[in-house]
Amino acid sequence: MLETYGHIYFRCADKLATARGKLHAWKSTHPGEVRVYRDAEAYHLVMESLRDAAATCASIPLGTLSREISRTIKECEQSRVVDRCGLALRNIAERFHDELENMKFFHVPGGLVSYYAQDALFGKPVFDKFKNARDDIKSAGSCLALGQSTATVFHLMRAMEVAVRHLARRPHANIPITPKATWRQITGAMDLKIKAMPEKTPREKEKREKWESARANLHHVGSVWRNGTMHPAKTYTPSQARDVMDACKVFMGDLCSL
C-alpha cells in the first residue's frame, strides 16, 4: 500500500535538525561549560525533539533508527555532556540519511491520487450490482495511479466481461456471448433485440431508449479499447487508459438502470 511517507520523513528530519540546533545554540551562549543543565530550555527542547523523532521513526519503515534515538535519549539524560550529545545527534542524522538512500519512493501525481485503492471507483450503484467486478475495478484505478496503463486496461477488460455477461442475461436480451464473439457481433445482436422492442407506451419507449444508450456506450468502449476482432492492443498510453476507464464507467453505470 502507498502511504504519505514524505511529510513524515520531513517531520523526523526537521525534529533532528531542531535538536542539533538547540544544543549548538546553548553551547554558543555558554562558552566553557560542557554540561547542559536539566532546567535549561535548550535541554527540554532537545529531549522533546528527540522523543518526537523516535515516535515518528517508530511509525515508518525506520524501526532500527527509532531504537537508536531512544538510546541517545538515555545517554543525553544521563551525561548531559554537550559534545557527547552533539556527537550522538550527528550520528543519528547520518544514520537517517543512510536509511533514506536505501529506500525508493513512488510519486503519484495529485490528479491520480483519487484513483488509488478506491473500492467504489465507479460509484456505489456499480459497486453494489457488479460484485464480481469489484476487485478488478479497484485494481484498475490503482494501476492507473501507479502509471501502469496497460495493466489498467486489462483489469477493466475483466470487469467488462462481468458487465457484458450481465447484459446478455437481462430479460428479453438472451444475447449469446462466446469467447470468440466479436465486439461487432455483440452490438449487432443488441441491435436486433432493440429493434424488436415495442415502443407504444411511455414506459416501453423509456426502456428502449435505455437499451439504445447501453448499446451506444458499449460501442464506444469497443472503439477506444479493442480492434474489430475484439483483441486488445499490446500496450496502452496513460491517455488511452483514462479513455477506456471513463467509457467503462459510463457503460457499467448505465447498466445499473436496466
Order of alpha helices (4+ residues) and beta strands (2+ residues): alpha-alpha-alpha-alpha-alpha-alpha-alpha-alpha-alpha-alpha
